Amino acid sequence: MFWVHQDSLFLQHPGTGRILVYDPQGEYARQFDADVPIQVGGILRLRGDSSLVAEPLSSPEAIGLPLHLLSPDGKRVRSFGAEDRTVEPGRYVPRVRVTALESDSSFWVARRDRYQIELWNTAGVMERSHALSREWFPPMSADPGDPSLTKPVAQLAGIHRDEHGHIIVVLLRAREGWSPRVQANGGSGSASDPFEKLGYFETVIEVLDPVSGDLIASTVAPHVRTAGEFKPGGILVGFAETSDEALALALYTISH
């Protein structure tokens, strides 16, 4: 995990949580330890240089709570984000969240295993909740497998609050006519690169009203292969093939 804050670059080790800070010239400046190593989640910068991290933890004081407020020096102030802290053994995806900034003290939080989006604040209070129904997106009953071998289940991949105040939601579902990967020798084998893996999904982009949760617009983007990660400014990160069939990073903007 890395992010830019003011004029510094922050890099975090996913195992230890240690954060290395580099100056604008790329020189090492300092380091400090954070209580929450980020492995599958993300980070939002909030008021007073505090941070909001969405990351499943297994420590007794934080297990079952997907959100963690960190002080500027990386110390965990509080964990929150769930009324029921029950963790189902063998299930991981129900504990994962994606986030989007609403203000310097509030943020949108979405589950990956169902179409549910909530507005939380730094006090650990949920202000709003939208549970949406899509016939093709029932709640997951099991963690997803390899999409190139097992038909993928629908999942929520990412969210973003755009400049008009709408909530942009990226959803992934099995591509129409999905079939498992077949190797040249007739056998089956897992896809090796992200572009091929994401090719088994169809990308659905929806625009929601943040107050009512009503659907404003919806479209299928067949050319977009993405895991749903948004960068600052609403840039959606994905993958594409170049003219010589090489794998390249692709950046998308979404407007309504």
Disulfide bonds with the S-S distance in Angstrom:
none
